[in-house]
Amino acid sequence: MSSLSAARKTLLSALSAIVLAGGLAVGTAGTANAATCPSSASPKIDGAIAGWSLSCSGGSVRVAGWLEDTRMDGKCAVVRVHGGNGDYRTKQACGSGAREQFDFTFAGTNRADVRLAIA
């Protein structure tokens, strides 16, 4: 009976690890885009949707796009952009249906980490 119990614990541990890993992948999918030029993304999370593109010119990266708050929950849709040069910018859209445009340029880099979140 103890070998069955040990086998059951091993199986349950393995299944838990698979479910946890799958949950983490689903929870973060589409919310972040660490990318170099050229690239684009259209992430959607519970309460927010966005679209952006990265383009490079003259040693700078431009991150331009939009974001929209899609839920009446008192929270805002937020895009957070970390340029490859260490600079940081954000844009918010607050209120269900509110849509905002953004256009950020980061000098001296060809990459940016762009994240969509609710805050």
C-alpha positions as CSV (number, residue, x, y, z in Angstrom):
1,M,0.0,0.0,0.0
2,S,2.9,2.4,0.7
3,S,4.3,1.9,-2.9
4,L,0.9,2.8,-4.3
5,S,0.8,5.8,-2.1
6,A,4.3,6.9,-3.2
7,A,3.3,6.3,-6.8
8,R,0.2,8.3,-6.4
9,K,2.1,11.2,-4.7
10,T,4.6,11.2,-7.6
11,L,1.9,11.2,-10.2
12,L,0.0,14.0,-8.4
13,S,3.2,16.1,-8.1
14,A,3.9,15.7,-11.8
15,L,0.3,16.6,-12.8
16,S,0.4,19.6,-10.5
17,A,3.7,20.8,-12.1
18,I,2.2,20.5,-15.6
19,V,-1.0,22.4,-14.6
20,L,1.0,25.1,-12.9
21,A,3.4,25.5,-15.8
22,G,0.4,25.6,-18.2
23,G,-1.4,28.1,-16.1
24,L,1.7,30.4,-15.9
25,A,2.1,30.2,-19.7
26,V,-1.6,31.1,-20.3
27,G,-1.5,33.8,-17.6
28,T,1.4,35.7,-19.3
29,A,0.8,34.9,-22.9
30,G,0.1,38.0,-25.0
31,T,0.8,40.5,-22.2
32,A,4.4,41.1,-22.9
33,N,6.5,41.6,-26.0
34,A,10.3,41.9,-25.5
35,A,11.2,42.5,-29.1
36,T,13.6,44.1,-31.6
37,C,12.7,45.9,-34.8
38,P,10.6,45.4,-36.7
39,S,7.8,43.7,-34.8
40,S,4.2,44.0,-33.7
41,A,1.8,42.6,-31.1
42,S,-1.9,42.6,-30.4
43,P,-2.3,41.3,-26.8
44,K,-5.6,40.9,-25.0
45,I,-6.1,40.3,-21.3
46,D,-9.1,40.3,-19.1
47,G,-10.1,44.0,-19.0
48,A,-7.7,45.3,-21.6
49,I,-6.7,45.0,-25.3
50,A,-3.9,46.7,-27.2
51,G,-1.9,46.8,-30.4
52,W,1.6,48.2,-31.0
53,S,4.5,48.1,-33.4
54,L,8.2,48.6,-33.1
55,S,10.2,50.3,-35.8
56,C,13.8,51.4,-35.9
57,S,15.5,54.4,-37.6
58,G,18.7,56.3,-37.0
59,G,19.7,54.3,-33.9
60,S,16.4,54.6,-32.1
61,V,13.3,52.4,-31.6
62,R,9.8,53.8,-31.9
63,V,7.0,52.0,-30.1
64,A,3.6,53.2,-31.3
65,G,0.1,51.9,-30.8
66,W,-3.1,52.0,-28.8
67,L,-4.7,50.5,-25.7
68,E,-8.3,50.2,-24.5
69,D,-9.9,49.5,-21.2
70,T,-12.6,46.9,-21.8
71,R,-14.1,46.4,-18.4
72,M,-16.1,48.6,-15.9
73,D,-14.1,47.6,-12.8
74,G,-12.6,50.9,-11.7
75,K,-9.2,49.9,-13.0
76,C,-7.2,51.2,-15.9
77,A,-5.6,49.5,-18.9
78,V,-1.9,50.3,-18.8
79,V,0.9,49.9,-21.3
80,R,4.4,49.9,-19.8
81,V,7.4,50.3,-22.1
82,H,11.0,49.7,-21.1
83,G,13.4,50.8,-23.8
84,G,16.6,48.8,-24.3
85,N,18.5,52.0,-23.2
86,G,16.9,51.9,-19.7
87,D,14.2,54.6,-20.3
88,Y,10.7,53.8,-19.2
89,R,7.3,55.2,-20.3
90,T,3.6,54.4,-19.6
91,K,0.2,55.1,-21.0
92,Q,-3.2,54.5,-19.4
93,A,-6.8,54.2,-20.6
94,C,-9.3,54.4,-17.8
95,G,-13.0,53.6,-18.0
96,S,-14.7,50.9,-20.1
97,G,-14.4,51.7,-23.7
98,A,-11.7,54.4,-23.2
99,R,-9.0,54.1,-25.9
100,E,-5.7,55.9,-25.9
101,Q,-2.9,56.3,-28.5
102,F,0.8,56.2,-27.6
103,D,4.0,56.9,-29.5
104,F,7.3,56.6,-27.7
105,T,10.9,56.9,-29.0
106,F,13.9,55.5,-27.3
107,A,17.3,56.6,-28.5
108,G,20.4,54.4,-28.7
109,T,18.6,51.0,-28.9
110,N,16.7,48.7,-31.2
111,R,14.7,46.9,-28.6
112,A,11.9,47.4,-26.1
113,D,9.9,45.4,-23.6
114,V,6.2,46.3,-23.9
115,R,3.7,45.0,-21.4
116,L,-0.1,45.3,-21.2
117,A,-1.6,45.2,-17.6
118,I,-4.5,46.3,-15.5
119,A,-3.8,48.7,-12.6
